[in-house]
Amino acid sequence: MLDILLDIHQYKKIGDAQAKAQSASDKVNSVNDRINQLEKQIDLLYLVNQAYVELFSEKLNISEANILGKIEEIDLRDGLKDGKIGNYGVKCEKCNRSYNKKLNKCLYCGYINESNDSILNSYNKK
């Protein structure tokens, strides 16, 4: 009788483990599907950006060096050259949007943050 109870207990544990394994497998499949979707989106964005670069170069006589310079300028707006647009670090007290912490003026609503020690404060004092 004890053997039957132990067997039932073991079968329950095995069933629980199989359910957890199936759940983990489903999550892995879901993550893999999402990765594939994101890779397709990245490929399309790369293709579209390449088309823009070539059109700007051909039609507007904008050199690739100028485009790369603008990319670097945009990348450095958050103070880090890291290949991405970062968090600007300061929330405007008036409109609550983020802007570059090196500035004292919100680019969106024009609010001037007098307490922010920034490039503009230094420039305006000269």
VEXLUMKOL-265916 format. One record per residue: residue in three letters; x, y, z of N, C-alpha, C in turn; residue number from 1. Coordinates in steps of 0.05 Angstrom, whole numbers, plus 5000, padded with zeros to 4 digits. Layout:
# VEXLUMKOL-265916
> ALA;X;Y;Z;X;Y;Z;X;Y;Z;NUM
...
# end
This chain:
# VEXLUMKOL-265916
> MET;5016;4976;5000;5000;5000;5000;5017;5025;5000;1
> LEU;5038;5025;5016;5057;5048;5017;5070;5052;4990;2
> ASP;5076;5030;4976;5088;5032;4949;5069;5046;4930;3
> ILE;5044;5041;4932;5024;5054;4914;5023;5084;4919;4
> LEU;5024;5091;4944;5023;5120;4951;5048;5134;4942;5
> LEU;5071;5120;4945;5097;5132;4935;5096;5134;4905;6
> ASP;5085;5115;4891;5083;5116;4862;5066;5139;4853;7
> ILE;5043;5143;4866;5025;5165;4860;5039;5191;4864;8
> HIS;5054;5194;4886;5069;5218;4892;5090;5223;4871;9
> GLN;5104;5203;4863;5125;5205;4842;5113;5214;4815;10
> TYR;5090;5201;4808;5076;5208;4783;5067;5238;4783;11
> LYS;5058;5247;4806;5050;5275;4808;5075;5293;4805;12
> LYS;5097;5286;4818;5121;5302;4814;5131;5302;4785;13
> ILE;5129;5279;4772;5137;5277;4744;5119;5294;4727;14
> GLY;5093;5293;4732;5074;5310;4717;5079;5339;4721;15
> ASP;5085;5347;4746;5091;5375;4751;5116;5384;4736;16
> ALA;5137;5367;4737;5162;5373;4723;5157;5375;4693;17
> GLN;5141;5357;4682;5135;5359;4653;5120;5384;4646;18
> ALA;5102;5392;4663;5087;5417;4658;5106;5441;4659;19
> LYS;5124;5442;4678;5143;5464;4680;5162;5464;4656;20
> ALA;5170;5440;4647;5188;5439;4624;5173;5448;4599;21
> GLN;5148;5441;4596;5132;5450;4573;5128;5480;4573;22
> SER;5123;5491;4597;5120;5520;4600;5146;5534;4592;23
> ALA;5168;5524;4601;5194;5536;4595;5199;5534;4565;24
> SER;5192;5512;4553;5196;5508;4524;5178;5528;4508;25
> ASP;5153;5532;4518;5136;5551;4505;5147;5579;4506;26
> LYS;5158;5586;4529;5170;5613;4533;5194;5617;4514;27
> VAL;5210;5596;4512;5234;5597;4494;5224;5601;4465;28
> ASN;5204;5586;4457;5194;5589;4430;5183;5617;4425;29
> SER;5169;5628;4445;5158;5655;4443;5181;5676;4441;30
> VAL;5201;5673;4457;5224;5691;4455;5238;5689;4428;31
> ASN;5241;5664;4419;5254;5660;4392;5237;5673;4370;32
> ASP;5211;5671;4372;5194;5684;4352;5197;5714;4353;33
> ARG;5198;5725;4377;5202;5754;4380;5229;5763;4369;34
> ILE;5250;5747;4374;5276;5754;4363;5276;5754;4333;35
> ASN;5263;5734;4321;5261;5733;4292;5246;5757;4281;36
> GLN;5224;5766;4294;5210;5790;4286;5228;5814;4287;37
> LEU;5242;5817;4309;5260;5840;4313;5282;5840;4292;38
> GLU;5293;5817;4286;5314;5815;4266;5304;5824;4239;39
> LYS;5279;5816;4232;5267;5825;4207;5263;5855;4206;40
> GLN;5254;5867;4229;5251;5896;4231;5277;5910;4228;41
> ILE;5298;5900;4241;5325;5912;4239;5335;5911;4210;42
> ASP;5331;5888;4197;5339;5885;4169;5325;5906;4151;43
> LEU;5299;5909;4156;5284;5929;4140;5293;5957;4146;44
> LEU;5297;5964;4171;5307;5990;4178;5335;5996;4166;45
> TYR;5352;5976;4166;5378;5979;4154;5375;5984;4124;46
> LEU;5358;5970;4111;5353;5973;4083;5342;6001;4077;47
> VAL;5323;6010;4092;5311;6037;4089;5332;6059;4093;48
> ASN;5348;6056;4114;5369;6076;4120;5390;6076;4098;49
> GLN;5397;6053;4087;5417;6052;4065;5406;6066;4041;50
> ALA;5380;6063;4036;5367;6077;4013;5368;6107;4017;51
> TYR;5362;6116;4042;5364;6145;4048;5393;6155;4043;52
> VAL;5412;6141;4053;5440;6150;4049;5447;6152;4020;53
> GLU;5439;6132;4004;5445;6133;3976;5429;6155;3961;54
> LEU;5404;6159;3968;5388;6180;3956;5399;6208;3963;55
> PHE;5406;6212;3989;5417;6238;3997;5444;6242;3982;56
> SER;5460;6222;3979;5485;6225;3966;5481;6232;3936;57
> GLU;5463;6217;3923;5459;6221;3894;5443;6246;3888;58
> LYS;5421;6250;3901;5402;6271;3893;5409;6298;3906;59
> LEU;5419;6298;3930;5423;6323;3944;5453;6330;3947;60
> ASN;5470;6313;3937;5499;6317;3938;5509;6320;3967;61
> ILE;5496;6304;3985;5505;6303;4013;5523;6279;4015;62
> SER;5547;6284;4024;5567;6263;4025;5562;6244;4048;63
> GLU;5572;6220;4046;5570;6200;4067;5584;6211;4092;64
> ALA;5606;6225;4088;5620;6237;4111;5602;6257;4126;65
> ASN;5587;6273;4112;5568;6291;4125;5547;6276;4140;66
> ILE;5537;6254;4129;5517;6238;4142;5528;6225;4167;67
> LEU;5552;6215;4165;5566;6203;4188;5571;6223;4210;68
> GLY;5578;6248;4201;5582;6269;4221;5557;6276;4236;69
> LYS;5534;6277;4221;5509;6283;4234;5501;6260;4253;70
> ILE;5506;6235;4246;5501;6213;4263;5517;6216;4289;71
> GLU;5542;6223;4287;5559;6226;4310;5549;6249;4328;72
> GLU;5541;6271;4315;5530;6294;4330;5506;6286;4346;73
> ILE;5487;6272;4333;5463;6263;4347;5470;6244;4369;74
> ASP;5489;6226;4364;5497;6206;4385;5508;6220;4409;75
> LEU;5523;6242;4405;5536;6256;4427;5518;6275;4443;76
> ARG;5493;6278;4434;5475;6297;4448;5470;6290;4477;77
> ASP;5473;6264;4483;5469;6256;4511;5495;6255;4526;78
> GLY;5517;6264;4513;5543;6265;4526;5559;6239;4523;79
> LEU;5548;6218;4511;5561;6193;4507;5562;6185;4478;80
> LYS;5586;6177;4469;5588;6166;4442;5585;6136;4445;81
> ASP;5560;6126;4442;5555;6098;4447;5538;6085;4426;82
> GLY;5533;6099;4404;5518;6088;4382;5488;6086;4386;83
> LYS;5478;6102;4405;5449;6102;4410;5441;6129;4421;84
> ILE;5415;6135;4418;5404;6160;4429;5398;6154;4458;85
> GLY;5410;6168;4476;5407;6162;4505;5387;6180;4519;86
> ASN;5384;6175;4544;5367;6191;4561;5381;6217;4567;87
> TYR;5368;6239;4562;5381;6265;4566;5384;6272;4595;88
> GLY;5370;6259;4612;5376;6262;4641;5362;6283;4656;89
> VAL;5350;6303;4644;5336;6324;4658;5307;6325;4649;90
> LYS;5289;6326;4669;5261;6329;4662;5253;6358;4666;91
> CYS;5239;6369;4647;5230;6396;4648;5209;6399;4670;92
> GLU;5212;6419;4687;5194;6423;4709;5166;6433;4699;93
> LYS;5165;6443;4674;5140;6454;4664;5125;6433;4647;94
> CYS;5139;6420;4627;5125;6402;4609;5132;6372;4614;95
> ASN;5151;6367;4632;5159;6340;4640;5172;6324;4618;96
> ARG;5183;6337;4598;5197;6322;4577;5227;6322;4584;97
> SER;5241;6302;4574;5270;6300;4579;5285;6317;4558;98
> TYR;5307;6329;4568;5325;6344;4550;5353;6341;4561;99
> ASN;5372;6350;4545;5400;6347;4551;5407;6361;4577;100
> LYS;5419;6346;4595;5426;6357;4621;5447;6379;4620;101
> LYS;5461;6381;4597;5481;6402;4594;5469;6429;4588;102
> LEU;5443;6429;4581;5429;6454;4575;5413;6463;4599;103
> ASN;5405;6488;4599;5388;6498;4620;5361;6506;4610;104
> LYS;5356;6501;4584;5331;6509;4572;5318;6485;4558;105
> CYS;5292;6481;4564;5278;6459;4552;5274;6465;4522;106
> LEU;5281;6445;4506;5278;6449;4477;5250;6448;4468;107
> TYR;5232;6439;4485;5204;6435;4477;5186;6459;4484;108
> CYS;5188;6468;4508;5170;6490;4517;5185;6516;4523;109
> GLY;5212;6515;4523;5228;6539;4528;5233;6546;4557;110
> TYR;5223;6530;4575;5227;6535;4604;5257;6536;4610;111
> ILE;5265;6556;4625;5294;6559;4632;5298;6549;4660;112
> ASN;5315;6530;4663;5322;6519;4689;5345;6534;4701;113
> GLU;5340;6553;4717;5362;6570;4728;5380;6555;4746;114
> SER;5371;6534;4759;5388;6519;4778;5407;6499;4764;115
> ASN;5403;6494;4739;5419;6474;4725;5446;6487;4716;116
> ASP;5467;6476;4726;5494;6485;4718;5500;6473;4691;117
> SER;5499;6489;4670;5500;6479;4643;5519;6495;4625;118
> ILE;5521;6485;4601;5537;6499;4581;5525;6526;4575;119
> LEU;5498;6528;4572;5486;6553;4567;5490;6573;4589;120
> ASN;5489;6564;4614;5494;6583;4636;5523;6593;4634;121
> SER;5542;6576;4629;5570;6585;4626;5573;6604;4603;122
> TYR;5559;6598;4580;5561;6615;4557;5548;6642;4562;123
> ASN;5525;6643;4575;5511;6668;4580;5526;6686;4599;124
> LYS;5543;6674;4616;5558;6690;4636;5582;6705;4623;125
> LYS;5590;6697;4599;5613;6709;4586;5607;6736;4574;126
# end
